[in-house]
Amino acid sequence: MTDKIALVMGGGAGTGRATVMAFAAAGYQVVVADINEEGGQGTLDLLQSSDGEGIFVHANMGNTEDIRKVIQAARDTYGALHAVSNNAALGTPNKPITEIEEDEWDRCMGVTLKGVWLCLKYQLPLIEESGGGAIVNIASVSGMRGEAHQSAYAAAKGGVLTLSKAAAVEYAKRGVRVNTICPGGINTGGMQFYLKNMPEMRDKVMNAHAMGRLAEAEEIADAVVFLCSENASFITGHDLVVDGGALIRSNVLDL
């Protein structure tokens, strides 16, 4: 047993997997939750092969009973929870607002926004019972500025930002800090697939970031672990932008 227990929702691949490994490196035992059983088990195998300790729970972030199952697994296995990264999300196909189907909108909101609320609903009490800790919800720069042809995703992530602030206020005197991270583009399997199938977009995607590159998943994971650490003990209700300068990038000058 360790004094530090972390949970990563959506820990089966990409940024979620990197976050699991970053928590482990910081001394946490980690509960890995993901809808993709193969990916989640793969993360657990990687964790254990690196001398880390944890468990995997198969869960859909948009399903109430699955969220409760994850929290119960953390309680039964470790008796505590101190740090969380809510990482799972679901977008829609790239479409104008008027062409999004209602079921596409609902699925996006059900995981990306309602799913975060469900996570908070069941995570916050256990963290408080455990003596306090921190939650980091992964939002997006899309939620700060909007995103053409991804209006549902941007709206959901915008909701995550304000929901996180509300939770931060409610729990500020109860020992639980709640913050968000707003990434730009991340060099994950999904992004690589997108760029492989649309090679004409590669230069545009890279150039949308002032640094001219995407984030590595580990760079986002390191920010999550920082916000959950004592080094961030006076930070709550904050949106940490980790975007390589995407928000400040000028579209006027070709730098």
C-alpha positions as CSV (number, residue, x, y, z in Angstrom):
1,M,0.0,0.0,0.0
2,T,1.1,3.5,-0.7
3,D,-0.2,6.8,0.7
4,K,-0.9,8.1,-2.8
5,I,-3.6,6.7,-5.0
6,A,-4.4,8.1,-8.5
7,L,-7.2,7.4,-11.0
8,V,-7.0,8.0,-14.7
9,M,-10.2,7.9,-16.6
10,G,-9.4,7.1,-20.2
11,G,-6.1,5.7,-19.3
12,G,-6.0,3.1,-22.2
13,A,-4.0,5.0,-24.7
14,G,-2.3,8.3,-25.7
15,T,-2.3,11.1,-23.1
16,G,-4.2,8.9,-20.6
17,R,-1.6,6.2,-20.8
18,A,1.2,8.7,-20.4
19,T,-0.6,10.1,-17.4
20,V,-0.8,6.7,-15.8
21,M,3.0,6.3,-16.2
22,A,3.7,9.8,-14.9
23,F,1.6,9.2,-11.8
24,A,3.5,6.0,-11.2
25,A,6.8,7.7,-11.6
26,A,5.7,10.2,-8.9
27,G,5.0,7.3,-6.5
28,Y,1.3,6.7,-7.0
29,Q,-0.5,3.5,-7.3
30,V,-2.9,3.9,-10.2
31,V,-6.4,2.9,-11.0
32,V,-6.7,2.7,-14.8
33,A,-10.2,3.0,-16.3
34,D,-11.1,2.8,-20.0
35,I,-13.9,1.7,-22.2
36,N,-11.3,-0.1,-24.4
37,E,-10.4,-3.2,-22.4
38,E,-7.5,-4.2,-24.6
39,G,-6.0,-0.7,-24.3
40,G,-6.6,-0.5,-20.6
41,Q,-5.1,-3.8,-19.9
42,G,-2.1,-2.9,-22.1
43,T,-1.6,0.2,-20.0
44,L,-1.7,-1.9,-16.8
45,D,0.8,-4.3,-18.3
46,L,3.1,-1.5,-19.1
47,L,2.7,0.0,-15.6
48,Q,3.5,-3.3,-14.0
49,S,6.5,-4.1,-16.3
50,S,7.9,-0.8,-15.1
51,D,7.6,-1.8,-11.4
52,G,4.5,0.2,-10.9
53,E,1.4,-1.0,-9.1
54,G,-2.3,-0.6,-10.1
55,I,-5.5,-2.1,-11.3
56,F,-7.6,-1.9,-14.4
57,V,-11.3,-1.3,-14.4
58,H,-13.3,-1.6,-17.7
59,A,-15.6,1.5,-17.7
60,N,-17.5,3.8,-20.0
61,M,-17.1,7.4,-18.8
62,G,-20.6,8.3,-19.9
63,N,-22.3,5.5,-17.8
64,T,-23.3,6.1,-14.2
65,E,-22.9,2.5,-13.0
66,D,-19.5,2.2,-14.6
67,I,-18.3,5.4,-12.8
68,R,-19.6,4.1,-9.5
69,K,-17.9,0.7,-10.2
70,V,-14.5,2.5,-10.7
71,I,-14.9,4.4,-7.5
72,Q,-15.9,1.3,-5.6
73,A,-12.9,-0.6,-7.0
74,A,-10.6,2.2,-5.8
75,R,-12.3,2.1,-2.4
76,D,-12.2,-1.7,-2.1
77,T,-8.6,-2.0,-3.3
78,Y,-6.9,0.9,-1.7
79,G,-9.4,2.5,0.6
80,A,-8.5,6.0,-0.7
81,L,-8.2,8.3,-3.6
82,H,-6.0,11.4,-3.9
83,A,-5.4,12.4,-7.5
84,V,-7.5,12.1,-10.6
85,S,-7.2,12.8,-14.3
86,N,-10.5,12.8,-16.2
87,N,-9.2,12.3,-19.7
88,A,-11.9,10.6,-21.8
89,A,-13.8,12.5,-24.4
90,L,-15.8,12.0,-27.6
91,G,-16.1,14.4,-30.5
92,T,-18.3,14.4,-33.6
93,P,-17.4,14.1,-37.3
94,N,-16.1,17.4,-38.7
95,K,-19.4,19.1,-39.7
96,P,-20.9,22.5,-39.8
97,I,-23.3,23.2,-36.9
98,T,-26.4,22.8,-39.1
99,E,-25.3,19.3,-40.3
100,I,-24.6,17.7,-36.9
101,E,-27.2,15.0,-36.1
102,E,-28.9,15.2,-32.8
103,D,-27.7,11.7,-31.7
104,E,-24.1,12.8,-32.6
105,W,-24.5,15.9,-30.4
106,D,-26.0,13.8,-27.5
107,R,-23.2,11.2,-27.7
108,C,-20.5,14.0,-27.5
109,M,-22.2,15.7,-24.6
110,G,-22.9,12.4,-22.8
111,V,-19.2,11.5,-22.6
112,T,-17.3,14.8,-22.9
113,L,-19.4,16.9,-20.5
114,K,-21.9,14.7,-18.6
115,G,-19.2,12.1,-18.2
116,V,-17.0,14.6,-16.4
117,W,-19.9,15.7,-14.1
118,L,-20.6,12.0,-13.3
119,C,-16.9,11.5,-12.5
120,L,-16.8,14.6,-10.2
121,K,-20.1,13.4,-8.5
122,Y,-18.5,10.2,-7.3
123,Q,-14.8,11.1,-7.1
124,L,-15.2,14.2,-4.9
125,P,-16.6,12.5,-1.8
126,L,-13.9,9.7,-1.8
127,I,-11.1,12.3,-2.2
128,E,-12.5,14.3,0.7
129,E,-12.8,11.2,2.8
130,S,-9.2,10.4,2.0
131,G,-8.0,13.6,3.5
132,G,-8.0,15.7,0.3
133,G,-6.3,15.8,-3.0
134,A,-6.8,17.1,-6.5
135,I,-8.7,16.5,-9.8
136,V,-7.5,17.6,-13.2
137,N,-10.1,17.6,-16.0
138,I,-8.7,17.6,-19.5
139,A,-10.4,20.3,-21.5
140,S,-9.1,21.9,-24.7
141,V,-8.2,25.2,-26.3
142,S,-11.3,24.5,-28.4
143,G,-13.4,25.1,-25.2
144,M,-11.8,28.5,-24.8
145,R,-12.2,29.9,-28.3
146,G,-14.6,27.6,-30.2
147,E,-13.7,25.4,-33.1
148,A,-15.2,25.5,-36.6
149,H,-16.8,22.1,-37.6
150,Q,-16.3,20.9,-34.0
151,S,-19.0,23.0,-32.3
152,A,-20.3,20.2,-30.1
153,Y,-16.9,19.2,-28.9
154,A,-16.0,22.9,-28.3
155,A,-19.2,23.5,-26.4
156,A,-18.7,20.4,-24.3
157,K,-15.2,21.3,-23.4
158,G,-16.3,24.9,-22.6
159,G,-18.8,23.3,-20.2
160,V,-15.9,21.3,-18.6
161,L,-14.1,24.6,-17.9
162,T,-17.0,26.2,-16.1
163,L,-18.1,22.9,-14.4
164,S,-14.6,22.5,-13.0
165,K,-14.6,26.1,-11.6
166,A,-17.9,25.4,-9.9
167,A,-16.5,22.2,-8.3
168,A,-13.3,24.1,-7.3
169,V,-15.4,26.7,-5.4
170,E,-17.6,24.1,-3.7
171,Y,-14.6,22.1,-2.5
172,A,-12.0,24.7,-1.9
173,K,-12.4,24.6,1.9
174,R,-13.0,20.8,1.9
175,G,-9.5,19.9,0.8
176,V,-10.0,19.1,-2.9
177,R,-8.5,21.3,-5.6
178,V,-10.1,21.1,-9.1
179,N,-8.3,22.5,-12.2
180,T,-8.3,21.9,-16.0
181,I,-5.6,21.5,-18.6
182,C,-6.3,22.9,-22.1
183,P,-4.1,21.2,-24.7
184,G,-3.7,22.1,-28.3
185,G,-2.7,19.3,-30.7
186,I,-1.2,16.2,-29.2
187,N,1.0,13.7,-31.0
188,T,-1.1,10.7,-30.2
189,G,-2.3,7.8,-32.4
190,G,-5.5,9.6,-33.2
191,M,-3.7,12.6,-34.5
192,Q,-1.2,10.5,-36.4
193,F,-4.1,8.7,-38.1
194,Y,-5.8,12.0,-39.0
195,L,-2.6,13.4,-40.5
196,K,-1.8,10.2,-42.4
197,N,-5.3,10.3,-44.0
198,M,-5.2,14.0,-44.7
199,P,-1.5,14.8,-45.4
200,E,-2.4,18.2,-46.9
201,M,-3.4,19.2,-43.3
202,R,0.0,18.4,-41.7
203,D,1.7,21.8,-42.3
204,K,-1.5,23.7,-41.3
205,V,-1.8,21.7,-38.1
206,M,1.8,22.2,-37.2
207,N,1.8,25.9,-38.1
208,A,-1.3,26.5,-36.0
209,H,1.0,26.2,-33.0
210,A,3.5,29.0,-32.4
211,M,6.2,26.4,-31.6
212,G,5.5,24.7,-35.0
213,R,4.9,21.2,-33.4
214,L,2.5,19.1,-31.5
215,A,2.7,18.3,-27.8
216,E,4.0,14.9,-26.8
217,A,1.6,13.1,-24.6
218,E,4.2,13.1,-21.8
219,E,4.2,16.9,-21.7
220,I,0.5,17.0,-20.9
221,A,0.9,14.2,-18.4
222,D,3.6,16.1,-16.6
223,A,1.3,19.1,-16.3
224,V,-1.4,16.9,-14.8
225,V,0.9,15.5,-12.1
226,F,2.2,19.0,-11.3
227,L,-1.4,20.2,-10.7
228,C,-2.0,17.2,-8.4
229,S,1.2,17.8,-6.5
230,E,1.9,19.9,-3.4
231,N,3.9,22.2,-5.7
232,A,0.4,23.4,-6.9
233,S,-1.1,23.5,-3.4
234,F,-2.5,27.0,-3.8
235,I,-3.9,26.5,-7.3
236,T,-7.6,25.7,-7.9
237,G,-10.2,26.7,-10.4
238,H,-7.4,27.4,-12.9
239,D,-7.3,26.6,-16.7
240,L,-3.7,25.7,-17.5
241,V,-3.1,26.1,-21.2
242,V,-0.5,23.7,-22.5
243,D,-0.8,24.3,-26.3
244,G,2.6,25.3,-27.7
245,G,1.3,28.8,-28.3
246,A,-1.8,27.8,-30.3
247,L,-4.0,30.5,-28.6
248,I,-1.5,33.2,-29.2
249,R,-0.5,32.2,-32.8
250,S,-1.2,34.9,-35.3
251,N,-3.0,33.8,-38.4
252,V,-2.0,37.0,-40.2
253,L,1.8,36.7,-40.3
254,D,3.5,33.6,-41.6
255,L,6.2,33.3,-39.0
